[in-house]
């Protein structure tokens, strides 16, 4: 058996979580370096996955596969494998986590004057251990090709996320310490209840899928490859009604995780009450599992139902795009503004998935990558600013570019990436999604374009109110970015510029997987509707 590279990639942060949690209470700095070291080790494994992945013609759809029988009587296997989309998202996850650890270096340290409550009081160790645990579960979700295995990690990641939101929330709020604790608790419980509800509905669909395969094949299975082979051989067919109900069960859970309107309301609370690194972890990493799963499971398992649901999903996506952008415009809280902007961006991602074109799918996948990097850059710089002033309210800022020009400059670049400025990574993603949308649904493309205009408004208004104008009282001596903070933000900005100028490495990676997904749903790109007269044809000749 070849080296289980995918398992090793997920195990590295899991072992790191245990090692970090085991560091003695007084050795906070050691805990931080332990977490950072294991996150960098995960980057090394992820790079090895990328290097071993074959994008050439004729290459297998799922590569680096691992398969072991787990629960034989129920057809459950420990089965891993990645296509180009999975590799790209594993890479995003591995790259982002070290920057989150660097950005949150002091976020879980005791406040000034706070004393340990016994030997068990180790918030720093717990904070970084939970981040690494989430990373391990997300990587397993991207690699799992057994549906039951995927479901386990899809649900299990809620537990560490709950504690990260509720136990390590933002200390800069409008309320006193007790009020902030209540707000964090509310946000954490809301996050958990929404996602648990989606998971329970999905569990019913997972059981229904097993029953359907057991009835027709004689042995129930959760293996994506086994189900695909059985369908190709004509041994497995879902009735129209069965397939649509199963699709709705899966899609409901993924739409909550994504998050898609109207199942999005947990996100602004969760991001607003979290520390900046945890807010990035939610929207740049965890939420991508939802959109990824739409591509892998909804379209791959239920092609007829996906086509049937396409008009409704496109409408929901368009509402998310416009609604999220409009609410971002009206926010007083900086972090909630970024949260609503993310809801709008996820609308673009889901739109790209369900227009069923190669440009839409490539753009949606690239959007997952670029949105993760852009949101990380903007939210982390916003977090650095908030930690200095102690307030999330936009009205408490002004003239920051005069006292902290580097902070203001990096904030501007992160904002410009969020509004998809040409030359930065998100522009390519948004352009491909819109091209794919216009080629099949022109009216939807026109409505989606409104989101671009609104994005320019809420980003530039945010920058104008916080960074320009006279310096607000209390900001006269605001310190600029420190070396540690620059080390976190500069590579993210470099990635945004690189992917904006040269996205080809990522598109080459994901395009074969896009072709496979389109073949699953029996879709091809629409042909251009061009009429050429005989005279024009002759002149061209």
Buried (B, 14 or more C-beta within 10 A) or exposed (E): EEEBBBBBBBBBBBBBBEBBBEBEBEBBEBBBBBBBBBBBBBBEBBBBBBEBBEBEEEEEBBBBBBBEEBEEEBBBBBBBBBBBBBBBBBBBBBBBBBBBBBBBBEBBBEEEEEEEEEEEBBBBBBBBBBBBBBBBBBBBBBBBBBBBBBBBBBBBBBBBBBBBBBBBBBBBBEEEEEEBBEBBBBBBBBBBEBBBBBBEBBBEBBEBBBEBBBEBBEEBBBBBBBBBEBBEEEEBEBEEEBBBBBBBBBBBBBBBBBBBBEBBEBBBBBBBBBBBBBBBBBBBBBBBBBBBBBBBBBBBBBBBBBBBBBEEBBEBBBBBBBBBBBBBBEBEBBBBBBBBBBBBBBBBBBBBBBBBBBBBBBBBBBBBBBBBBBBBBBBBBBBBBBBBBEBBBBEBBBBBBBBBEBBBBBBBBBBBBBBBBEEBBBBBBBBBBBBBBBBBBEEBBEBBBBBBEBBBBBBBBBBEBBBEBEBBEEBEEBEBBEEEBBEBBBBBBEBBBBBBEEBEEBBEBBBBBBBBBBEBBEBEBEEEEEEEEEEEEEEEE
